[in-house]
Amino acid sequence: MTTAVATPEIGKTKAFLRLVMIEHSVFALPFAYIAALTAMFLQDGHVHWTQLLLVTLCMVGLRTFAMAANRIIDREIDARNPRTAGRELVTGAVSLRTAYTGSAVALVVFLAAAALLNPLCLALAPIAVIPMVVYPYGKRFTDFPHAILGLAQAMGPIGAWIAVTGTWSWEACVLGLAVGVWIGGFDLIFGCQDVMADRADGVRSVPARFGVANALYGARAAHVVTMLLLGWYAWLTGAGWAFWMGLVVVAVAFVYEHSIVRPGDLSRLNRAFFQVNGFVGISLFCFALLDLVLRGLTP
């Protein structure tokens, strides 16, 4: 009897996790860890595991809320786009009630974790929520919704640093800006596949307004700026050779990403978006962690 009751609930949970694409936390979470661990190193040289766990809960909770809100707000647009017509809210695999419930739970997890970190985190937490909700509406009133997404993602490293220190940090702002420009840049690439559907439906974006070629040029420029900002962050925090080596790897990944996506050939766009950008975050985190350990960070 218990199994019969539990099975549908497990199915709903799995469907909700598919809805919010929980695996995409790999994009922003590594940079939050870089910020948090660097702040710990500069503060006292030790890893504070409880803080790191709470940072994780904040990041995953806020991102889950943001994705659920995005899917809820965009469900009618998704239904009219052939690429997104199979999403769970469109097909009914996830009910609107479940989506609202899941987003509410995720928001509570985020706010609770922020409250357990420090007063400044709790005070700033509602501000972090705003761009998460504004972003899906952005495509209705601006040709540059990618910038709103970048702003939303930039808050991750900044918040992670504040979670550790309880104070504002310009170093974290530089890292956050780098993350925001990076994610805004690859969102330009991702948006290229929906140009025809977006134009037909009145959905606004850089690719839809200015064309695929210009969007890809914009993405390249964004990723050049990303590299400059990451270099600035490395300099500000006194990073060692391992971090700089990580930047070389990231630069090579960016070159590869932009070599496989061209205006006349978007066949490898998903590889560029999912695989390459996932690699960027994980690889830089690994090099950053190695650098911090070599410089004296201890568990």
C-alpha positions as CSV (number, residue, x, y, z in Angstrom):
1,M,0.0,0.0,0.0
2,T,2.8,2.4,0.9
3,T,4.6,1.7,-2.4
4,A,1.4,2.4,-4.4
5,V,1.0,5.8,-2.7
6,A,4.7,6.7,-2.9
7,T,5.2,5.9,-6.6
8,P,3.1,8.7,-8.0
9,E,4.8,11.2,-5.7
10,I,8.2,10.0,-6.8
11,G,7.1,10.3,-10.4
12,K,5.9,13.9,-9.7
13,T,9.2,14.8,-8.1
14,K,11.2,13.4,-11.1
15,A,9.0,15.3,-13.5
16,F,9.4,18.5,-11.6
17,L,13.2,18.0,-11.6
18,R,13.1,17.6,-15.3
19,L,11.0,20.7,-15.6
20,V,13.6,22.8,-13.8
21,M,16.5,21.0,-15.4
22,I,18.2,20.6,-12.1
23,E,21.4,19.3,-13.8
24,H,22.0,22.8,-15.2
25,S,23.1,24.0,-11.7
26,V,26.5,23.0,-13.1
27,F,26.7,26.3,-14.9
28,A,26.6,28.8,-12.0
29,L,27.3,26.6,-8.9
30,P,31.0,26.2,-9.5
31,F,31.5,30.0,-9.6
32,A,29.6,30.3,-6.3
33,Y,32.1,27.8,-4.8
34,I,35.0,29.7,-6.3
35,A,33.8,32.9,-4.5
36,A,33.0,31.2,-1.2
37,L,36.3,29.2,-1.0
38,T,38.4,32.2,-2.0
39,A,36.6,34.3,0.7
40,M,37.3,31.5,3.2
41,F,41.0,31.4,2.2
42,L,41.4,35.2,2.5
43,Q,39.5,35.2,5.8
44,D,41.3,32.5,7.8
45,G,42.6,29.8,5.3
46,H,40.0,27.2,6.3
47,V,37.0,25.6,4.6
48,H,33.8,26.1,6.6
49,W,31.7,23.2,5.5
50,T,28.4,24.4,7.1
51,Q,28.7,27.7,5.2
52,L,29.5,25.8,2.0
53,L,26.4,23.6,2.5
54,L,24.2,26.6,3.0
55,V,25.6,28.3,0.0
56,T,24.7,25.2,-2.0
57,L,21.2,25.2,-0.7
58,C,20.9,28.9,-1.5
59,M,22.1,28.4,-5.1
60,V,20.1,25.3,-5.9
61,G,17.0,26.7,-4.1
62,L,17.0,30.0,-5.9
63,R,17.9,28.5,-9.3
64,T,15.1,25.9,-8.9
65,F,12.6,28.7,-8.1
66,A,13.8,30.7,-11.0
67,M,13.4,27.8,-13.5
68,A,10.0,26.9,-12.2
69,A,8.9,30.5,-12.4
70,N,10.3,30.7,-15.9
71,R,8.4,27.6,-17.0
72,I,5.1,28.8,-15.4
73,I,5.3,32.3,-16.9
74,D,6.3,31.0,-20.4
75,R,4.0,28.0,-20.6
76,E,1.8,29.5,-23.3
77,I,4.8,30.7,-25.4
78,D,6.4,27.2,-24.9
79,A,3.3,25.6,-26.3
80,R,3.5,27.5,-29.5
81,N,7.3,26.8,-30.1
82,P,8.0,23.3,-31.7
83,R,11.2,23.1,-29.7
84,T,9.6,23.6,-26.3
85,A,6.2,22.1,-26.9
86,G,7.3,18.9,-25.2
87,R,8.1,20.6,-21.9
88,E,6.4,19.2,-18.9
89,L,3.9,22.0,-18.1
90,V,2.8,22.0,-21.8
91,T,2.3,18.3,-22.0
92,G,0.7,18.0,-18.6
93,A,3.5,15.7,-17.2
94,V,3.7,18.4,-14.4
95,S,0.6,20.1,-13.3
96,L,0.5,23.9,-12.7
97,R,-0.2,23.2,-9.0
98,T,2.9,21.0,-8.7
99,A,5.0,23.7,-10.4
100,Y,3.7,26.4,-8.1
101,T,4.3,24.1,-5.0
102,G,7.8,23.2,-6.1
103,S,8.7,26.8,-6.8
104,A,7.4,27.8,-3.4
105,V,9.3,25.1,-1.6
106,A,12.5,26.1,-3.5
107,L,12.0,29.7,-2.5
108,V,11.5,28.8,1.2
109,V,14.7,26.7,1.1
110,F,16.6,29.7,-0.4
111,L,15.3,32.1,2.2
112,A,15.9,29.7,5.1
113,A,19.5,29.0,4.0
114,A,20.1,32.8,3.6
115,A,18.7,33.4,7.1
116,L,21.0,30.8,8.6
117,L,24.1,32.4,6.9
118,N,24.0,36.0,8.2
119,P,21.7,39.0,8.5
120,L,23.1,40.7,5.3
121,C,22.3,37.6,3.3
122,L,18.8,37.5,4.5
123,A,18.3,41.2,3.9
124,L,19.6,41.0,0.3
125,A,17.8,37.7,-0.5
126,P,14.5,39.3,-1.7
127,I,16.6,41.5,-4.1
128,A,18.1,38.4,-5.6
129,V,14.7,37.0,-6.3
130,I,13.5,40.0,-8.4
131,P,15.5,39.4,-11.6
132,M,14.7,35.7,-11.5
133,V,11.0,36.7,-12.0
134,V,11.6,39.6,-14.3
135,Y,13.7,37.6,-16.8
136,P,10.9,35.5,-18.3
137,Y,8.9,38.7,-18.8
138,G,11.9,40.4,-20.4
139,K,11.3,38.8,-23.8
140,R,8.0,40.6,-23.8
141,F,9.3,44.1,-23.5
142,T,13.0,44.2,-24.5
143,D,15.2,42.9,-27.2
144,F,17.9,42.2,-24.6
145,P,16.4,39.7,-22.1
146,H,19.8,38.0,-22.1
147,A,21.2,41.0,-20.0
148,I,18.5,40.4,-17.4
149,L,19.5,36.7,-17.2
150,G,23.2,37.8,-16.9
151,L,22.3,40.1,-14.0
152,A,20.4,37.3,-12.2
153,Q,23.3,34.9,-12.6
154,A,25.9,37.6,-11.5
155,M,24.4,37.5,-8.0
156,G,25.6,34.0,-7.3
157,P,29.3,34.7,-6.7
158,I,28.5,38.0,-4.9
159,G,26.0,36.3,-2.6
160,A,28.4,33.4,-1.9
161,W,31.1,35.8,-0.9
162,I,28.7,37.7,1.4
163,A,27.6,34.4,2.8
164,V,31.1,33.8,4.1
165,T,32.2,37.2,5.1
166,G,29.0,39.1,5.9
167,T,30.4,42.1,4.0
168,W,30.3,43.5,0.5
169,S,33.3,42.7,-1.8
170,W,34.4,44.3,-5.1
171,E,36.4,41.2,-5.9
172,A,33.2,39.2,-5.8
173,C,31.5,41.8,-7.9
174,V,34.1,41.4,-10.6
175,L,33.6,37.6,-10.5
176,G,29.9,38.0,-10.5
177,L,30.1,40.3,-13.5
178,A,32.2,37.8,-15.3
179,V,29.7,35.1,-14.7
180,G,26.8,37.3,-15.8
181,V,28.5,38.3,-19.1
182,W,29.5,34.7,-19.7
183,I,25.9,33.4,-19.2
184,G,24.4,36.3,-21.1
185,G,26.8,35.5,-23.9
186,F,25.9,31.8,-24.2
187,D,22.2,32.7,-23.9
188,L,22.7,34.7,-27.1
189,I,23.9,31.5,-28.7
190,F,21.0,29.4,-27.3
191,G,18.4,31.9,-28.5
192,C,19.6,31.5,-32.1
193,Q,17.7,28.2,-32.5
194,D,14.3,29.9,-31.8
195,V,14.6,32.8,-34.2
196,M,11.8,31.8,-36.6
197,A,9.4,30.8,-33.8
198,D,10.2,33.9,-31.8
199,R,9.6,36.2,-34.7
200,A,6.3,34.5,-35.5
201,D,5.1,34.7,-31.9
202,G,6.4,38.2,-31.2
203,V,9.0,37.0,-28.6
204,R,11.8,39.5,-28.4
205,S,15.6,38.6,-28.3
206,V,18.8,39.7,-29.9
207,P,18.8,36.9,-32.5
208,A,15.1,37.6,-33.3
209,R,15.7,41.3,-33.6
210,F,19.2,41.6,-35.1
211,G,19.7,38.1,-36.7
212,V,21.7,35.0,-35.9
213,A,25.1,36.4,-37.2
214,N,24.9,39.5,-35.1
215,A,23.9,37.4,-32.0
216,L,26.9,35.2,-32.5
217,Y,29.2,38.2,-32.8
218,G,27.7,39.5,-29.6
219,A,28.3,36.2,-27.9
220,R,32.0,36.3,-29.0
221,A,32.4,39.8,-27.6
222,A,30.7,38.8,-24.4
223,H,33.1,35.9,-23.9
224,V,36.2,38.1,-24.6
225,V,34.9,40.4,-21.9
226,T,34.4,37.4,-19.6
227,M,38.0,36.4,-20.0
228,L,39.2,40.0,-19.2
229,L,37.0,40.1,-16.1
230,L,38.2,36.6,-14.9
231,G,41.8,37.9,-15.4
232,W,41.0,41.0,-13.3
233,Y,39.5,38.8,-10.6
234,A,42.6,36.6,-10.6
235,W,44.8,39.7,-10.2
236,L,42.6,41.2,-7.4
237,T,42.7,38.0,-5.3
238,G,46.3,37.2,-5.9
239,A,45.6,34.0,-7.7
240,G,48.6,31.7,-8.5
241,W,49.7,29.8,-11.6
242,A,47.0,27.1,-11.3
243,F,44.1,29.6,-11.6
244,W,45.8,31.3,-14.6
245,M,46.3,27.9,-16.2
246,G,42.5,27.4,-15.7
247,L,41.9,30.6,-17.6
248,V,43.9,29.3,-20.5
249,V,41.8,26.1,-20.6
250,V,38.6,28.3,-20.4
251,A,39.9,30.4,-23.3
252,V,40.5,27.3,-25.4
253,A,37.0,26.1,-24.6
254,F,35.5,29.4,-25.7
255,V,37.4,29.3,-29.0
256,Y,36.1,25.8,-29.6
257,E,32.6,26.8,-28.7
258,H,32.5,29.6,-31.2
259,S,34.2,27.5,-33.9
260,I,31.4,24.9,-33.9
261,V,28.4,27.3,-34.0
262,R,28.1,29.5,-37.2
263,P,25.2,31.5,-38.7
264,G,24.7,28.9,-41.4
265,D,25.3,25.9,-39.2
266,L,23.5,25.5,-35.8
267,S,23.6,21.7,-35.8
268,R,26.1,21.6,-32.9
269,L,24.5,24.4,-30.9
270,N,23.4,22.0,-28.1
271,R,27.0,20.7,-27.8
272,A,28.2,24.3,-27.5
273,F,25.6,25.3,-25.0
274,F,25.4,22.3,-22.7
275,Q,28.7,20.5,-22.9
276,V,31.2,23.3,-23.5
277,N,29.7,25.7,-21.0
278,G,29.3,23.0,-18.4
279,F,33.0,22.2,-18.9
280,V,33.9,25.9,-18.5
281,G,32.4,26.0,-15.0
282,I,33.6,22.7,-13.7
283,S,37.2,23.0,-15.1
284,L,37.7,26.5,-13.8
285,F,36.5,25.4,-10.4
286,C,38.9,22.5,-10.4
287,F,41.8,24.8,-11.2
288,A,40.7,27.4,-8.7
289,L,40.4,24.8,-6.0
290,L,43.9,23.5,-6.8
291,D,45.2,27.0,-6.7
292,L,43.7,27.7,-3.3
293,V,45.0,24.4,-1.9
294,L,48.5,25.1,-3.2
295,R,48.3,28.6,-1.5
296,G,47.3,27.0,1.8
297,L,43.6,26.5,2.0
298,T,42.9,23.7,4.5
299,P,39.7,21.6,5.2
